[in-house]
């Protein structure tokens, strides 16, 4: 969990403000009473609606967890297809000396569904206690990804809307990096996963691995 987005747009008091954090605590701390569920709710998508032009629109979710689950069911199969194509013998490869290695990035993507579970089960997460990264076989990464996905599904299926309004903090030792409603953190976790999945697709292209369709056709897979 080395990287977290440096800013986040979330409506507050009827306006769209950018929250920034750096060496100290976040420059703005959210009051959950000022944030409505409607402001923070996101649009759900399904894989069918993304891939089939005449597909029926998804059913309107009845609660926040159903929105997250609908989006995850659209995003996670594609994420797994990318992980399946990670060449185990190129784990140490980097596109640049300052970049993550391919194996590190792939393991990060495999672990990130687990962040959803941690966020829902805890109200504070300390990065100083996060596990280190290792170069693993592709089968090991897929097993970790599947385990994390299944746990996240179980936790989300049991969550109530009120659980998402709990204030949640990210720490690095004694330093608080930010405090946000759990809902905003969950939204960020999904965005963060999609971001690193995009990076992984670029890494795979650079080592000549054919890319699966993500949001549209690729040079290797046509619709």
PyMOL commands that set and color helices and strands:
alter all, ss='L'
color gray80, all
select helices_A, chain A and resi 32-34+37-40+47-51+64-84+88-90+102-121+127-129+138-158+161-165+182-206
alter helices_A, ss='H'
color red, helices_A
select strands_A, chain A and resi 7-12+15-20+124-126+167-172+175-181
alter strands_A, ss='S'
color yellow, strands_A
deselect
rebuild
show_as cartoon
